[in-house]
Amino acid sequence: GMTFVQVPTTLLAQVDSSVGGKVGVNLPTAKNMVGAFWQPALVIIDTNVLKTLAEREYRAGLGEVVKYGVILDSEFFEYLEQNVDQLLAREDEVLRHVVSRCCRLKADVVENDEREESGLRAVLNYGHTFGHALEAVTGYEQLLHGEAVSIGMVCASRLAERLGRVDESVTTRQRDLLSALGLPVEVPAIDIEVTVDAMQRDKKVAHGKLRFVLPTRIGHVELVGDVPRADVIAAFR
């Protein structure tokens, strides 16, 4: 057996992909299509390395950080709202709290659904169905992953509004926090119909039926199936 030690160096890796043991490669048609589960023996996280990241790269990682608040922890979401300046300044204490909280939240999910069998792990895909489609349709060149997820979360929240699952304030709070953190919240110039076609090819879509992780409030999301295509199209705007 190979001992697998990870030393994640980006914020995105520290809060997200370092936990859960998923290893994947992209195919030309879609992201992360071939992969396996291999749990690391150890993950060593040094938040100091985050100070070496370019501003855009660092901020992109904050997209996944905000995601954890929306899907699992409203108090953590409030903490982020209250510590925007400290986050942007990459203050040690705030970074340590944020990274450890995100790792704890992801570990809680992964421990209960290690191989994505129960559907519980799907909550981690919040903002990702829209986000992956935006990445693909812009040729993986225009948006960093965390930026695409940021826009994707706003779209998903608008979709939840359309379906009567949340009120406008849930979307507004996400939008305001993401904007304050310097993340994009507007959909770039794309062909929406083509983008929705791309979503229907995503690996998380069951038989071409569009399924989304949607909020019911800040701190809780649910998997919603059979979402009408017209509502998805409307959520982009």
N, C-alpha and C positions, 0 to 999 in steps of 0.2 A: 504493500500500500504506500502510495505517495503521500507525504505530509505536505499540506497545502497551506502556506502562510501568505496572507495578503497584507500589503502595506499601501492602502489607498491614499492617493495624493491629491485628488480633487475633492471639493466639497460634495459634488454629486456622488462620487464613489464612497466617500466616508459615510454619508447619511443613507445611502440607498443600496448600491450594488455590492458593497462589502458584506452585507448581511443576507444570508439566504442561500448561498451556494449555487446560484445559477450561473452557468457559463454558456455563452451563445455567440454565434457568428451571423453576420448579415448575409443574405443572398441578394442578388440584384433586384428581385421583386419585392422584398420586404425585410424588415429588421428582425434580427434575433430568431431566424427561422430554424436554425439547426443548433442543438445544444444539449446539455446534460445537467444533472444536479451533482455537485461535488462540494460537500461542506468543508470549509477551511478549518484547520485545527486551531488556528489563531488569527486574529485580525489585530494588527497594531495600528492605532490611529494617533497621529501627532497633529494636533490642530495648528501648530506653528507653521507647517508647510503651506497652509492656506494663505499665509501672508505673501507667498511667492507667486500666487496665481495672478494672471492678468485680470483686470476689473471685470471684463465681460464674462470671463470663464467663472469667476467667483460668484457673480450675481446669478448666472444661469443655475448654479447649484442651489440657490435659495428658492428656486421654483419648486424643487422637490421638498424642501423644508416646509414651505407653506402648505404643500399637499398634505403632509402628516397632520397638521393642525385641522385642516378641513375634514379629513376622513376619520380621525380617531380622537382628537383632543382639543376641545374648544378653549381650555385654559392655556394650552400651549399656543394656540392661534392668538389669543389675547396678549400673551407674553411677546410674541413677535411684533404685534401692532405697537406695543409699548417700547420696544427696543430697536426700532428701525435704524436710528442713528448709530447705535452701538454695533449693530450687525454690519452696517456698511463700513464702519471703522475697523471691523474685524477684531473687536475687543476680546481678549483671552477668555474671560469668565463667561461671556455670552456665547462664544463659539463652543466652549466646553459643554455648557448646558444644552445648547441646540443639538450638537452632534450626538451627545449621549442620549438625549430624549428621543431623537429620531431613530437611533439604533435600537433603543428599548422598544419603541412602538413597532418597528418592523419585525424585531425578533418575536414579539408577542404574536404577531400574525403568522409568521413563518413557522413557529413552533407548533401552531395548530393546523397548518396546512402546508407541510414541507414541499410536497410535490404537486401542488396546485390541483388537488383532487376534490376538495370540498367546496371550492368556490370562494372560500373566505379570503384567500390571497388576492382575489380579484380586486378587493378594495384599493390595493396599491396601484391599480391602473387608472385611478381617478385622473382625468385630464389627458390620459394617454391615447384614447381612441381618436379623439380629435387631434391630439398632438402628433402622433405617429403619421397620421394622414397628411398633416401640414408639412411635416419633414419630408415625406415621400414626394409630395406634389411640388415641393420647391427644390427637389433634387438633392436633399441633404446638404445644401450649400448656403442657404440663406439664414437658417435658424439653428442655434445650438439646441440640444435636446431639452434643457431646462427652460429655454425660451419658448419652445413649441408647447411644452407642458403648461407653461404659464397661460398662454393664449387658450390652450385646450381646456384648462380649468374654467376659464371665464365662459367659454362656449358651453361646457357641460352644465355649468350653473344656470346659464340662460335657458338651456334645454329643460332643466328641472323646473324653472319658473313657468315655461310654456306648458309643462305637463301638470302644473298646479301642485308641485311637491314642496316648493319653497317660495318665500316672498322675495321681493326685489332686494331687500337689505342683505341677504345672504350673498348675492352676486356682487353687490356694491362693496361690501367689506373685503371680499377677495380681490376685486379689481383695484381698490384703493391701496391695499397692502402690497400687492404685486407691483403696482406703479411706483409706490414709494420706494420699493427695493430696486427700482430701475429696470424692471422686467417689462417686456412688451405685453400688451393686453388687446391689441387690435389685430384682427385677421389681415394678413398681407393680401396683396392683389393676386387672387387665384381664381380658377374656374371651380366654383363650388360643386357643380354636378359631378365633375371629374373627381374631385376630392372625396365626395360621398361614395363614388364607385370604389375608390381606393380603400375606404373604410370597410367596405363589404368584403374586401379580400384580406383584411387584417387577421392574424392568427387567433385573435380572441373572439372572433365573430362566429357564432354557431349557425352553420348552414345559410349564410347570407343574411340572416336576421340580425338587425342592428341591436346590440346590447350595450348598455352604458352603466357606468358607476356614477350614480347621481346623489347629490346631497339631499337630506331631509332637514338638516340644520347644520350649522357649523359644528363639527365634531362627530358627525355621523353620516354615513353614506349607505346606499343600497344598490344592488345589482338590478337593473330594470331591463326587461327583455321586450322584444317586438315593438320598438319605438318607430312610429311612422316616419318614413323618409322625409316627408314635407316638414315635419318638426325639426329634424336634424338640419335640413337645409336652412331653415329660418334661424336656427341657433348660431349660425356663423356670423350673423349680422346683429 
